[in-house]
């Protein structure tokens, strides 16, 4: 079992990036005690050395999902600011949410395509109307359907149909990857300060 957890300092001050680093170490130590493995899959450093604006942690092990759930939500690191001696604030907030790192890609295989010969109307003369040279191709895994009748030969229309299906599947995978990235960025704006689900201290 493997789960990815995104920790983000959101748009908070540099202390939040510092707090994220402290919370990350605490999370990793907690995971080690529970015999879970952690790996920093992605990291965006903060302005100060040893700080992070965001980190994606992969947690692996039998109880990875339950462990990630225990660290999900608004996290608070409670300590004085290491950068501003006169700052009265001691609560620095970070958000943690499970996330997907990579969108699954669709493997295209012609064996997954049902091809049916059909007739279509329109210009092309009697030959085109009488002969079933058009192609209706259905990609079973995704349900995508294309109809091609631009050529007079069935074989050429079939080849074009396969190419169209492949291109549409690739565009769909690209769109899914963009949506995934957008969803991760949205987490940075969802940080709610106050009412934390977990409070940690030095």
C-alpha positions in Angstrom: 0.0 0.0 0.0 1.4 3.4 -1.0 -0.1 6.9 -0.4 1.1 10.3 -1.4 0.6 13.2 1.0 1.0 16.8 0.0 2.1 19.2 2.7 1.8 22.9 1.8 2.6 26.1 3.6 0.0 27.8 1.4 0.5 31.5 1.1 1.7 31.9 4.6 4.8 33.8 5.8 8.3 32.2 5.9 7.6 30.8 9.3 5.0 28.5 7.7 7.7 27.1 5.4 9.9 26.6 8.5 7.0 24.9 10.3 6.4 22.6 7.3 10.0 21.4 7.6 9.6 20.7 11.3 6.3 18.9 10.8 7.8 16.9 7.9 10.6 15.6 10.2 8.0 14.8 12.9 5.8 12.9 10.3 8.8 10.9 9.1 9.8 10.0 12.6 6.3 9.0 13.4 6.1 6.8 10.3 9.4 5.1 11.1 8.1 4.2 14.6 5.2 2.5 12.9 7.5 0.7 10.4 6.3 2.7 7.4 8.7 3.9 4.7 8.6 7.5 3.6 10.1 9.1 0.5 10.1 12.8 -0.5 8.8 12.5 -4.0 8.6 16.2 -4.7 9.8 19.3 -2.8 9.6 23.1 -3.4 12.1 24.8 -1.1 11.3 27.9 0.9 13.3 31.2 0.9 15.3 30.2 3.9 17.7 27.2 4.0 16.1 24.0 5.3 12.5 25.2 4.7 9.8 24.1 2.3 6.9 25.7 0.6 5.5 22.3 -0.3 6.5 18.6 -0.2 4.9 15.5 -1.5 5.7 12.5 0.7 5.1 8.9 -0.5 4.2 6.7 2.5 4.5 2.9 2.0 3.4 0.1 4.2 0.5 -1.9 5.4 -1.1 0.9 7.4 -0.1 3.7 5.0 -3.6 4.9 4.3 -4.6 5.1 8.0 -1.4 6.8 8.9 -1.8 9.4 6.1 -5.4 10.1 7.4 -4.0 10.8 10.9 -1.8 13.5 9.3 -4.5 14.9 7.0 -6.0 18.4 7.5 -4.7 21.6 9.0 -1.5 21.0 11.0 -0.1 23.5 13.5 3.5 23.9 14.6 3.5 25.8 17.9 6.7 27.6 18.6 8.1 31.2 18.5 9.3 32.6 15.2 13.0 31.8 14.6 13.2 34.9 12.3 11.3 37.7 14.2 12.2 37.9 17.9 9.3 40.3 18.7 6.6 38.4 16.9 3.9 37.4 19.3 2.5 34.8 17.1 3.4 31.2 17.9 1.0 29.1 15.8 2.2 28.4 12.2 -0.2 26.4 10.0 0.4 23.9 7.2 -2.2 21.9 5.2 -1.8 18.2 4.4 -3.9 16.4 1.9 -3.6 13.0 0.1 -2.9 13.5 -3.6 -2.2 11.7 -6.9 1.2 12.3 -8.3 0.8 10.8 -11.8 -2.4 10.4 -13.8 -2.8 6.9 -15.2 -1.9 6.7 -18.9 -4.1 4.7 -21.3 -2.2 2.1 -23.3 -3.6 2.0 -26.8 -3.8 -1.4 -28.6 -5.6 -2.1 -31.8 -6.8 -5.3 -30.2 -9.0 -3.2 -27.9 -10.8 -1.5 -30.9 -14.0 -2.9 -32.4 -14.1 -1.9 -36.1 -17.3 -2.1 -38.1 -17.8 -1.3 -41.8 -20.7 1.0 -42.5 -22.2 3.1 -45.2 -22.5 6.9 -45.1 -24.3 9.4 -47.1 -23.0 12.6 -48.7 -20.9 13.3 -51.8 -19.0 10.5 -53.3 -21.2 8.9 -56.0 -22.9 5.6 -56.2 -19.7 3.6 -55.4 -19.5 5.3 -52.0 -23.1 4.8 -51.1 -23.3 1.1 -52.2 -20.0 -0.1 -50.7 -19.4 -0.3 -47.0 -16.1 1.5 -47.0 -16.7 3.8 -44.0 -15.4 2.7 -40.6 -16.9 3.0 -37.2 -14.2 2.3 -34.6 -14.9 1.9 -30.9 -12.1 1.8 -28.3 -13.6 -0.5 -25.6 -11.6 0.6 -22.5 -12.5 4.3 -22.9 -15.7 4.1 -25.0 -14.4 6.6 -27.5 -16.0 6.2 -31.0 -14.9 7.7 -34.3 -16.5 7.3 -37.8 -14.2 7.8 -40.8 -15.5 8.0 -44.4 -13.0 10.3 -46.1 -11.4 7.6 -48.2 -12.9 5.3 -50.8 -11.0 2.3 -49.4 -12.0 0.5 -46.2 -8.4 -0.1 -45.3 -7.4 3.5 -45.5 -10.4 4.6 -43.4 -9.5 2.0 -40.9 -6.0 3.3 -40.6 -7.3 6.9 -40.2 -9.7 5.7 -37.5 -6.9 4.1 -35.5 -4.8 7.2 -35.7 -7.7 9.4 -34.6 -8.5 7.2 -31.7 -4.8 7.2 -30.6 -4.6 11.0 -30.8 -7.9 11.5 -28.8 -6.7 9.1 -26.1 -3.3 10.9 -25.9 -5.1 14.3 -25.6 -7.4 12.8 -22.9 -4.4 11.6 -20.9 -2.7 15.1 -21.3 -5.9 16.7 -20.0 -6.1 14.4 -17.0 -2.5 15.2 -16.1 -3.3 18.9 -16.3 -6.3 18.4 -14.1 -4.2 16.6 -11.6 -1.6 19.4 -11.4 -4.4 21.9 -11.0 -5.9 19.9 -8.2 -2.6 19.9 -6.4 -2.2 23.6 -6.8 -5.7 24.2 -5.4 -4.6 22.6 -2.1 -2.2 25.5 -1.6 -5.2 27.8 -1.4 -7.3 25.6 0.9 -5.2 26.2 4.0 -7.5 27.2 6.9 -5.7 28.8 9.8 -7.1 27.9 13.2 -8.9 24.8 14.4 -6.1 22.4 13.5 -6.6 18.7 13.3 -3.1 18.2 14.8 -0.8 20.4 16.9 2.9 19.6 17.3 5.5 21.3 19.4 9.3 21.2 19.6 
